[in-house]
Amino acid sequence: MGLGGISPWSLLLILVIILLLFGTKRLRNMGSDLGETFKNFKQSMKSGEEETSEQVSQQPPQNVPGGRVIDAEAKEKDKV
């Protein structure tokens, strides 16, 4: 027995029927379209992660428990 009770011969027969119905050219086109879809999905996920990390780095500095903001300008004002 093969996958889920389907024998290898049954899988081969299904593959032959699919080839007869769609033809090799159409199956090749569907495969390349599917590959492009995955490629675009990976690129969007990567760009989304980059945008998120940029947003996190551009957030204003967090308040310190003492109520003072720590950044270069605040330190300069404290010195004066």
N, C-alpha and C positions, 0 to 999 in steps of 0.2 A: 504494500500500500504506500502511496505517496503522501502528498500534503492533504490533510483533512479527508482522507479516504479516496482521493482521486489518484488513479494510477498514472504513471508516466506516459503511457500510451494515450490516455484520455487527454492529458495536457498537450501532447503532440497533435492530436486530432483537433483540439480547440485552436491551437496556433495555426494550423493549416487552414481551417475555416476562416479565421480572422484575416489571414493573408489573401484568401480568395475574395473575401468581401471588400476589403479596403485597398488591396494592392500594395506593393512595396513602396512606391513613390509617396503615396498618401501617408503610410505609416512612418516613413522617413521624415516627412514634413511635420507630422504630429510630434515625433521624437525631438526634432530640433526646436519646435515651438515650446515644448515642455522644458527643454534645457534652457532656453532663453528666459522662460518664466522663472525658473529657479535662480538663474544668474541675476536677474533684476531684483528678485526678492532678497537675495543676499546683499546686494549693493544697497538697497533701501534700509535694510537692518543695520548695516555698517554706518551709513550716513545718519541714521536716527540715533545711534549710540554716540557718534561724534557731536551731534547737535546737543544731546543731553549733557555730555561732558563739558561742552562750551558754556551751556547755561549755568551749570553748577560752578564753573570757574569764574563766571561774570557776576555771581550773586554778591551783594554787598557784604562786608565783613560782619561776622556774628558779634553780638554784644557779649561782653565779658561779665561774669557775675557781679562785679563791682559797679556795673552800669556804664562803663566807659568803652568806647569803640576803639579797637586796636587797629590802626593803620598808620601809614607814614605821615599823613596830614595831622592826625591827632597828636602824634609824638612831637611834631614840629611846634604845634601850638603850646604843648606842655613846656617845651624848652624856653619859649619866649616869655 
